[in-house]
Amino acid sequence: MTDQNPSKAIIEKTVFPILFALSFSHLLNDTIQSLIPAIYPIIKTDYHLSFSQIGLITLTFQLAASLLQPFVGLYTDKKPQPYSLAVGMGFTLIGLITLSQSTHFYTMLVSVALIGVGSSIFHPEASRMAHAASGGKRGLAQSVFQLGGNAGSSLGPLLAAWIIVPYGQFSVVWFSIIALLAIIILSYVGNWYKGFVLARSKKAAIATTVNQFSKNKVVFSVVILLLLIFSKYFYMASLTNYFTFYLIQKFNVSVQTSQIYLFVFLFSVAAGTLLGGPIGDKIGRKYVIWASILGTAPFALLLPHANLFWVGVLIVPIGMILASAFSAILVYAQELIPGKVGLVAGLFFGFAFGMGGIGSALLGKLADSTSIEYVFNICAFLPLIGLLTGFLPNIETKKK
């Protein structure tokens, strides 16, 4: 069968070397991105920044990383760009170098904005390529892709503790090697995409899901999904950006110790990422969404009242359970709106990044006017928004 119709083979066979290459590139990309919040304790002290300014740095990065994504996805749905990932990583490389040299708040904003633009270009088309290489196992493909990103995010605090804290802000420039490696790998992936998918895109575009829902039902469902993304990424923003400050202030731990705790949380996120997609392929994505967001709630509600030991215990199930949501939400949305893989990926990645940025800015302002502990007490209720999952249709029953 594969000898007679190679384009059909592309659809039916999962191309794991490409998925792993995309996942590893995602790891490298998000390792670079994770350096931004990982160095916050350093630049806050060195440049006397407020929590509001820390929040604005994250907001600038996240907006640059989010606003372009739907447009990139919409454009590449019509005109796939196999080498756009390497170009995007070039923006990230420039931003990384300038960040290592930045001595003023506004040059930091420009630097993180460049890294954000690189991310805007990377995520929609990389998700589209993962979809193309999935062989029909879309949940698995997105989970493998997301695993790399979350693993990369977990490395930032460790690298900051081992390299940036002892050697200072300039040491960030050494991570440009990571960006160069990613450019090489993404050029290889671009060659595959051009040669085996792009040239046969019309033949290979075989829809496996037929949209039988009304336009109003689709819009309503997308709104629910975006509200779930809001709950997930606002809560993630509190942990990713302010967890180290929370530990330092409440338990008087060192910067290095706080970074280790942040690594434990982010590593748990990475470990949980691989669960949502393949489980969703088997039992249905709506059930995974239910469990992953709402299931976080009891642990999140306990966290602000726990001692240091139990904080270290609770952040593991919080990270693992919450992380399984995104792959299931993304593939659910792509099946809800078939034929718009890049647009959906850009919309949801972009919205997730935007919510993370807005959440960071608002929570930073709230922390300045109240306290970090108050922020964590309020954010603990966000996973309860997962109750809205009950309004989503059972899309698996609509598959042919």
Secondary structure, 3 states (H helix, E strand, C coil): CCCCCHHHHHHHCCCHHHHHHHHHHHHHHHHHHHHHHHCHHHHHHHCCCCHHHHHHHHHHHHHHHHCCHHHHHHHHHHCCCCCHHHHHHHHHHHHHHHHHHCCCHHHHHHHHHHHHHHHHHHHHHHHHHHHHCCCCCHHHHHHHHHHHHHHHHHHHHHHHHHHHHHHCHHHHHHHHHHHHHHHHHHHHHHHHHHHHHHHHHHHHCCCCCCCCCCHHHHHHHHHHHHHHHHHHHHHHHHHHHHHHHHHHHHHCCCHHHHHHHHHHHHHHHHHHHHHHHHHHHHHCHHHHHHHHHHCCHHHHHHHHHCCHHHHHHHHHHHHHHHHCHHHHHHHHHHHHCCCCHHHHHHHHHHHHHHHHHHHHHHHHHHHHHCCHHHHHHHHCCHHHHHHHHHHCCCHHHHCC
